[in-house]
Amino acid sequence: MTEKGLTPQNETEVTYWLWRDEEDYRIDWSSDAAQIQRFIDSVGNPYKGASAFMGEHTVRILDAVVEPDIQIEVRQSGKIVFMREGSPIVVCGRGLLRVY
């Protein structure tokens, strides 16, 4: 018996999703800058927001903009290459990302 307007769930068509944990919010800086930007957008509000380490501290990154890439001799993903207008520019696997 079901309540009015409700349809019973077909148990043969059920799928499951695991709850997010802190690992799911971590940015993989070795990825492409545009891909990281999409990730940051996808785990933003109403979720916790993307995370990264700054020294021993975890920081939340709530927004980012892809910046034009530059030639970097020894490319180290996740490193801040310089600051622009008070925001860090981070080296990605491919491209640069200004994070907020």
Phi, psi and omega in degrees: 000134179241158175288157181304127176086355180258144179250133178296146179287136175276107185298340179281348182248011183286139170235160183232154177226135179283149175295148177289142170238179186303325179300327182289344181264352185286136178279133173263097185294347179283353178282172176292142182304318180294323178294319178295319178301317178296321177298314179302316178297320186286335179253015175282198181313127016267008178274182186290330186104152181298152181231157177208163176266138171235097190068236179265358185260143173270131177241151176262135177247116188261343181204156179203155178228132176290132179250156176300138181286158176229164177283121178237120185300308179243094186283120177238103182301138178093351179274146175278122182272325174191173178254143177225119179053040176081003180243140179287142172256118187254137177284129177249174177306320172219120179095180180234154181224126172272125185248150181233000000 
